[in-house]
Amino acid sequence: MGKDNGPVDMVQGTLDMLILQALRNDVLHGFAIAQVINQRSSDHIKVETGSLYPALHRIERRGWITAEWGLSESNRRAKYYRITHEGKKQLKVEISRWNQMVAAISAILNPPTEEATFQKVSS
């Protein structure tokens, strides 16, 4: 979907993966995580606060991230998130699942041509 069509709705479960990816090499507060996802998706994916913070709490409960309070760039108190070793392992699992899903959807959307199918059958 292009920018003209508005933000893309996320497939269920992808937000956790996107948050873990945003934190892979950085320690960020919630608003910064949303900005990273937005920027890296060229404004196609907008993470709403109503989705972001419940996801952060869920991921923290699972032990995939840790959080501690600090001061933001604007000198405001903010909770900073860091990915854990378990979170990095989970990110690899999530990326693998995502790649399998993309391959499966791609196979459905781009079926082999009749000629290619005929060649397989007659081989």
N, C-alpha and C positions, 0 to 999 in steps of 0.2 A: 504494500500500500504506500502511496506517495504522500508527501506532506499535504497535498490538497485534500486528501481524504481524512485528515486528522490523525491523532495518535493511534497506534496499533494496540489492540487488545492482546494481553499476554496469555499464552497457554498456561493453564494452571500448573503451578510448581516451578515456573521459570524465574519468578522473582527471587527466590532463595538463591538460585544459581547466579543471577545477575548481581546480587548483593555480595555474595562470596567473591565473585570475580572482581568487583570494584575494590574489595578489601584485600585482594591477593598480595599487593605490594605496598599498600598504604594503610595508615590509621586515619579514619575519617569520622566525622560526626554525621548524623542522619541526613541533614540537608545536603551535605557535600556528596554523600552516597547517591542521592537522587540526582544531583547535578551531573555526576560522573556518568551515570546510566543515560541520562538525557543527552549529554554531549556526545558520548561514544556511539549512540544510536542516531546521530544527526537529527535530533529532535523528534524521532519517530516513536520513542517510548518515553512516556511521562509517568513517573511514579508518584502517585498521590500519597499524601501523608497518612490517609486512612488505610492504606495498604502497607506502606513502608514500615511504620512503627510496630504494628502487630507482627510483621515478618521478622523484624529485628529481634523482638522479644522471643519469638518462637525459635529462631536460630540460636539465640543466646542460651535458651533452656536446653537445647540439644547439645550444647557444648562446642558448637562450630565457630562461635565468636565469643570474645570477652569484651567487657565495656568498663570504662572508668571516666569519671568526671574530669573536665578540664575547661580551659578558656578558649573560646572561638577566636577567629581573626578579629571580630568586632568586640572583643573583650567581654563576651557574654558566656555564662556558664553553659557548657554543652557536654553531652555524653559522647565519648569517642569509642569507636569500635575497632577491634583488631581480630583478624582471622586466627584461629588456633591451628595446631597441627592436624587435629581431627577435621577441622573445617577445610583444610587444604586437601585432605584425602577425600572428603565428601564432594568437593568441587570437581575433582577428577571423575568421580562416579557420575555426577550430574552432567558434566560435559559429554561423557561417553553415551549416556542415555539420550541426551539432546541430539548428538550426531546420528544415533541409530534412528531416532524419530524423524529427523530431517531426511535421511536416506530413504526411509519407508514412505514418507509423504512424497518425496521426489519420484519414487518409482511409480506411485499411483498417478501423479500429475503428468508424468512423462513416460507413458508406457512404450514398450518397443513398437516399432512400426510393424505392419503386417508382414512385410518382406523379411524383416529380421526374425520374427516369430516363425515364419515358414521355413527359413534356413535352419533354425534350431531344431524344429520338428523333423525335418527331412535329413538331418545329419546323422 
